[in-house]
Amino acid sequence: MHKSSLCRHRLLALAALWLAVIGVACATDTAPDVVLRGQLQGADNHTYREVPFKVPEGVNRITVQFESTGRDEHTTVDLGLIDPAGFHGQQGLRGWTGGSKQLFTVGAVDATPSFAPGPIQPGRWALLLGIPNIRPASKAEFTAKIWFGHPGDPAWLPAVLNPPLRKEAGWYRGDLHMHGAHSDGSCPTQSGGARAPCPLFFTVDDAAKRGLDFIALSDHNTISQANDIRELQPYFDRLLLIPAREITTFEGHANLFGTTEPLDFRLGSASVPDWNALLAQAATLHGVLSINHPIRPNDETCMGCGWTPSKPVDMRRVQAIEAVNGMDALSPTYTGIPFWQDQLNKGLHLTGIGGSDNHNAKVALPMPGGSTAIGLPTTVVHASELSMKAILDAIRAGHVFIDVQGSRDRLFDMVASVGNQAAEMGDSLSASAGSTVRVTMHATAMDQAKAEIIMDGKLFQLEENLAIHGAKQTLSFDWPSDGKRHWVRANVRDAGGAFLIVGNPIYVN
């Protein structure tokens, strides 16, 4: 080829690469904000190319999905990311994945392994393409889809980063409260002679071995564990890892699920004068908030553990109550059920959930003064799929029961119906005065146990026998409606009276 023709050919190829087409798409949870396209050819072998794009103000996450053709001809493209510092004589390389990952994210507090989290500065960024192999006569095309995240986005966005682990509806089992090295969780060291902050891997691995479908990693006042989650989630493809934090104050604790955004927890300060101000902050982050172990002591033995707000709290900003904490197995006096039911009697629709409050991923049983095993209790959620958004939506809706003893197989559901209306746990039902409400329950793996009905916080006496005999049983009873507002839920107790199941309410009228 003539030298001038070669130069012209290479300039055209460079133009296609350097002047990549940038398409701005609608900012939805599926459509990318920017699309970069370009072409590679044989002359690009053993070169590095930058594909620039602009990051606007107000972005705190960049997610990239990269696709290229030519693999059947052994064309290989390695990937890196350059931030604005890289265009001002500094290093600016935010990460290099080589060819190992075609999807990666870089955020303010977390990033895909091989990339560094940190502030996302507006300005000129670039994908760095390394081409270790392309044959002289080959051509390849690439497409890079880029999503921008913004402050206040829930942790399940963009959707491309968080596909469901299972797509079918069903009952999913999880633990919503635990601690590791990112706060005060500890476990024996390798030598066994001391204790050390417990690496997050042990918590996740233990939850997987216990057969759980999801866990919430809720360290105190931090979301630094989100960076570890980025490493662990791809491997644990049957266990959903939900980022959370335990908002720990001098006037009570609360878990906030489904967000990695900053939150000022300094209750009593000028910026956060009371719990109402803190809850207003949390409401902007689109997560689910639960009050934890509300009837714990709040003194030198457990400073701030009990719910003791100094001013009245607008409980409408709360979505759930930790009705059963793992340590309740040791101290039933401190169960959160009475506190939860008091809120229900005030007309609030708050979901009762459970959490182990585990602080030692290697513990097998409840230990006095120590920790309870992961999954004890288990929160069982009826969700449309196994994804972060679906699990949290189902918790908001109250489609939940608590498996108090953390079994792998106990199931319980309750449905109330009037005519062609039906409501499951967490739902509402209209029942005019004089109509008959039919309540049906299904119990699995609770032979020799007995169900009890709680209406408006009190044990409801029935003529029907709600004893369970066999591996699976259907129980039912009729209740004549008086047309007034009520809530009704069920517990299941074993022969000794210990809780097996704590069910959520159905709200009538």
C-alpha positions, 0 to 999 in steps of 0.5 A: 500500500502507498505510504499516503494511502496507509496514513489516510487509512490509519487516520480514518481508523483513529478518527473512528476510535477517538471521535467515538459516537456519543449517544445520550439516552434516557436516564432510566434504570435500564437505558445507558446515559452514554454509548460509545462505539468504534472500530479496531483493525490490524494496525491497532495491534499492541497499542493503547487507545483512549476513548473519551467521554464527558462526565457531568456535574452531580455524578457519583458512580460510573458503570461500564458494560463493554462488548466487542466483536472478533473473538472468533479471530482471537481479537482481544481488548483489555480495559481500563479507566482514566479520570480527569487527573490523567489529562493533567500530567498525573497518573489518573488511572482508576483501574485496569481489568485487562480482559477479565471483566466486561462489566465494572463500576467505580463509585464514591465508596465502592468499585469493582475489584481492580478499580479504585473507589473515590470521588467522581470528578466532572470532566473528561474521562476515558476508557483505556483500551489495550489491544494485545492481539488483533490479526493484520487483516482483522477488523473488530467493532466495540460498544461501551454502554455507560450509566451515571449514578447520582446522590440518592440513588438506591443501591440496586441501580443501575439494573445492569449491575444488579440482575436477579439471582432468581427470577421466579416468585417465591418465599426467600429466607434471609437474615437482616442484621449482622456485623463484621470487621467493618464495625464490632464483629470479631472472631478467633484468629488463625492461631486461635489464640486471640480475636480479631475483626472478622473478615466479611468473607466468613459472614457471607460464607457462613450464611451460604452454608446455612442455606439463606437466600439473602443477607443484609450486611449492617455494620454500625454507621458505615457503608464501607463494606459495600466495597467488599460486597462488590468483590463477593457478590459475583462469586456468591451467585445464590446468596443476595448481599444487601448493603445496609447499616445500623444507624447507631445513636444514643437514643436507639438503633435502626437498620437502613437497607438498600442504600450506600449513600452518606447519612449523618447519624450524629443525633443531638448535633446541630445538623441532626437535632432529633430522630425526625431529622434523621428519618427525614434524611433516610427517606430521601435515600429510598431504602427500608428503615427498621427500628432494632431491638426497641426494648433493649436496655439503654444504659452502661450495659448497652448504650443506645440500644433501646429505643428512647427518643427524647422527642416524639417521633413521626413513625410514619417514616419507619417501615419495619420493626425488628420484632425478633432479635437474635439475642431474644433467644437468651433474654425473651424479656426484651422481645420487640413484639409488644413494641411492634404491636403497640405501633400497629394499634396506633394504625401504623402498618409496620412490618415485623422482621427478624435479625440475628445481630450476629457479631461472630461469623464462626459461632454455631449457637447462641452464646450468653454475652456473645452472639447468635448464629447467622440466620437465627432468626430468619426473616422469610419474604414472599417476593416476586424474584430474588433481587434487592429491589424485590426483597425490599419491596416485599418487606415494605408490603409486609409479605413476611413471616419470621422463622424464629428458630431459623429452620431451613424448611418451615413455611407459613402463610395466611390469607383472609378473604371476603367474597372475591377479595383476598389479602395475604400478610401485609395486605388490606381487606374491606369487610363490611359489618355482618360479612364473614371473613374466612382466614386460611393458613398453611403450615409446613414442617411444624408437626405437633405445633399449634397456631394462635391468632392475635387480633389488635394485640390480644389473643383471639379465642376460637372454637376451632382447633388450630393444632398442627398434625403432620408435615403439611396442614391447612388451618382455617376459621371464620370471623364475623366482621363488625365493620370496624378497623382491626388487624389480625395475625398469627403465631405458631408455637411448639409443644413447649410454648416457644415461638416457631413462627411470628406472622405479619398482620392482615389489616381489615377495614 
